Amino acid sequence: MGEVKDWIIASEENEKYFNRVKFIWENSAFNYQNLEISSSKAWNRIESSITAERTGYQSNIRIGLATFRKIAAIVIILISIGFLITWIINQNKHSEIEWITANTTSGINEIILADGSHIWLNHDSEINYPEKFKGESREINLNGEAFLEVKNKKEPFIIHARTSEIRVLGTSFNVKSGRTTAEVIVTVVSGRVSLCDSSNKENKILLEPGDQGINSPDEVGLIKKENDDANFQAWKTGILIFDNSALEEVCKVLSGHFNKSFMLDNEEILADKSLTAIFDNKDITDVLQILEITLDISSKTEHDTIILSAN
């Protein structure tokens, strides 16, 4: 391209030639997408023209050289413009970003994004993200629950979850958005996160470590409070923590963690039962055995429902 530029600025006449060729190229219906350019063939034709001029027109050698220069310049311009147009077309093709959908019906799916951000996707959840991020922000879509460790503090990272928009800059946090409810819960572990309703982005709350934000469009809107759920990461870590927790609350947590239904056979008898324990990646059988011994109760399963009874 340097030779073309030098030739153009060499004279006003050259610049006029270039502009004419450029105008014709841009306004023609020529199919440049299928253009195959052979510089060797082009130069062979030029050499043939030179040979003919030398043998047939020796007296007009100066005119032949001038013609050669014009032909060579036009060929160089056409080749350069052709390569330039082809390059632009290829760039446009490569700029089309492919979007990827990842989901899981059971277990946990770990995903590393193009920017190095790490996502853990809970069961019965789905995430939609680009193969590569382009532009001034990074955006993904989430339906379900995920824990995210976002890298790179230079560009905003935006999660669209149900009716909410979550915006972060280099942080780690948990997002829970149910498939059957519009409620979105964001619990921050590190960094800062803003939560707003997609329909009113001016109304937002800023969350810091230890904070929990809730967006309940069907009820009271945005809520900011201190996180009192010690087990919000249990689905990811496998660790369940109970500190003098009422049995009813224990059953609620276990039900969500193991995806099982729990029922108290006699709520009045079990009302005073409370539990202090840590279950580190225990299965449901081990947990029930510990509950029976610790709280002096018994358990049985009927139609996929675990029933707890006092001894």
Secondary structure as the mmCIF struct_conf table of DSSP 4:
data_model
#
loop_
_struct_conf.conf_type_id
_struct_conf.id
_struct_conf.beg_label_comp_id
_struct_conf.beg_label_asym_id
_struct_conf.beg_label_seq_id
_struct_conf.end_label_comp_id
_struct_conf.end_label_asym_id
_struct_conf.end_label_seq_id
HELX_RH_AL_P HELX_RH_AL_P1 GLY A 2 ALA A 10
HELX_RH_AL_P HELX_RH_AL_P2 GLU A 12 ASN A 27
BEND BEND1 SER A 28 SER A 28
HELX_RH_3T_P HELX_RH_3T_P1 TYR A 32 ASN A 34
HELX_RH_AL_P HELX_RH_AL_P3 SER A 39 GLY A 56
HELX_RH_3T_P HELX_RH_3T_P2 GLN A 58 ASN A 60
HELX_RH_AL_P HELX_RH_AL_P4 ILE A 61 HIS A 94
TURN_TY1_P TURN_TY1_P1 SER A 95 SER A 95
HELX_LH_PP_P HELX_LH_PP_P1 ILE A 97 GLU A 98
STRN STRN1 TRP A 99 THR A 104
BEND BEND2 THR A 105 GLY A 107
STRN STRN2 ASN A 109 ILE A 112
TURN_TY1_P TURN_TY1_P2 ALA A 114 ASP A 115
BEND BEND3 GLY A 116 GLY A 116
STRN STRN3 HIS A 118 LEU A 121
HELX_LH_PP_P HELX_LH_PP_P2 ASN A 122 ASN A 122
TURN_TY1_P TURN_TY1_P3 HIS A 123 ASP A 124
STRN STRN4 SER A 125 PRO A 130
BEND BEND4 GLU A 131 LYS A 132
BEND BEND5 GLY A 135 GLU A 136
STRN STRN5 ARG A 138 GLU A 149
BEND BEND6 LYS A 153 GLU A 155
STRN STRN6 PHE A 157 ALA A 161
TURN_TY1_P TURN_TY1_P4 ARG A 162 THR A 163
STRN STRN7 SER A 164 VAL A 168
BEND BEND7 LEU A 169 GLY A 170
STRN STRN8 SER A 172 SER A 177
BEND BEND8 ARG A 179 THR A 180
STRN STRN9 VAL A 184 SER A 190
BEND BEND9 GLY A 191 GLY A 191
STRN STRN10 VAL A 193 ASP A 197
TURN_TY1_P TURN_TY1_P5 SER A 198 SER A 199
STRN STRN11 ASN A 200 LEU A 207
TURN_TY1_P TURN_TY1_P6 PRO A 209 GLY A 210
STRN STRN12 ASP A 211 SER A 216
TURN_TY1_P TURN_TY1_P7 PRO A 217 VAL A 220
STRN STRN13 GLY A 221 GLU A 226
TURN_TY1_P TURN_TY1_P8 ALA A 230 GLN A 233
HELX_RH_AL_P HELX_RH_AL_P5 ALA A 234 THR A 237
STRN STRN14 ILE A 239 ALA A 246
HELX_RH_AL_P HELX_RH_AL_P6 LEU A 247 PHE A 258
TURN_TY1_P TURN_TY1_P9 ASN A 259 ASN A 259
STRN STRN15 SER A 261 LEU A 264
BEND BEND10 ASP A 265 ASP A 265
HELX_RH_AL_P HELX_RH_AL_P7 GLU A 267 LEU A 270
TURN_TY1_P TURN_TY1_P10 ALA A 271 ASP A 272
STRN STRN16 SER A 274 ASP A 280
BEND BEND11 ASN A 281 ASN A 281
HELX_RH_AL_P HELX_RH_AL_P8 ILE A 284 LEU A 295
TURN_TY1_P TURN_TY1_P11 ASP A 296 ASP A 296
STRN STRN17 ILE A 297 GLU A 302
TURN_TY1_P TURN_TY1_P12 HIS A 303 ASP A 304
STRN STRN18 THR A 305 ALA A 310
#
